[in-house]
């Protein structure tokens, strides 16, 4: 699917079209992932980035890629050491 967005010329004058497309795709993918609408892998695919590079974007934007509480993590670690 392709979606057209009208942007003022002065808004896009400082960026080349490919860079602007990448920035918009990455921002939307990040938003979708942050709000739990897509998986990490799907968000990376939407952003046209490999998984590692998308994780770097998440880190730069303070979006956690692992959704687990401290107590949940400690429980997991405890179950590993008990095994």
C-alpha positions in Angstrom: 0.0 0.0 0.0 1.2 3.5 -0.7 0.0 6.6 1.2 0.5 10.1 0.0 1.1 12.9 2.5 1.1 16.6 1.5 3.9 18.4 3.3 4.8 22.1 3.0 7.8 22.8 0.7 9.7 24.6 3.5 9.3 21.5 5.7 11.0 19.2 3.2 13.4 21.6 1.5 16.3 20.6 3.8 16.0 16.8 3.1 16.3 14.7 0.1 13.3 12.6 -0.7 14.9 9.2 0.1 16.1 10.4 3.5 12.6 11.8 4.3 11.0 8.5 3.3 13.3 6.6 5.5 12.8 9.0 8.5 9.0 8.8 8.1 9.0 5.0 7.8 11.3 4.6 10.8 9.3 7.0 12.9 6.0 5.2 12.1 7.6 1.8 12.7 8.9 3.0 16.0 5.5 4.3 17.0 3.7 1.1 16.0 6.2 -1.0 18.0 6.1 1.3 21.0 2.3 1.0 21.2 2.4 -2.8 20.8 0.8 -2.8 17.4 3.6 -4.8 15.7 6.4 -7.0 16.7 10.0 -5.9 16.8 10.7 -7.9 13.6 7.8 -6.4 11.8 8.7 -2.9 12.8 12.3 -3.4 11.6 10.9 -4.6 8.3 8.6 -1.6 8.0 11.6 0.7 8.7 13.7 -1.2 6.0 16.3 -1.9 8.7 17.8 -5.1 10.0 16.7 -6.1 13.5 19.9 -4.9 15.1 19.8 -1.5 13.5 16.1 -1.1 14.5 17.1 -2.0 18.1 19.7 0.8 18.0 16.9 3.2 16.9 14.8 2.0 19.8 17.6 2.6 22.2 18.2 6.0 20.8 14.5 6.8 21.3 14.4 5.1 24.8 11.9 2.5 23.6 12.5 -0.8 25.4 12.8 -3.8 23.2 12.3 -6.3 26.1 9.0 -5.8 28.0 9.6 -7.4 31.4 9.5 -6.0 34.9 12.4 -6.2 37.3 10.6 -8.7 39.4 9.7 -10.8 36.3 13.3 -10.8 35.3 14.5 -11.8 38.7 11.9 -14.6 38.7 13.2 -15.8 35.3 16.8 -15.7 36.5 15.9 -17.6 39.7 14.2 -20.3 37.7 17.3 -20.7 35.5 19.6 -21.1 38.5 17.2 -23.6 40.1 17.3 -25.8 37.0 
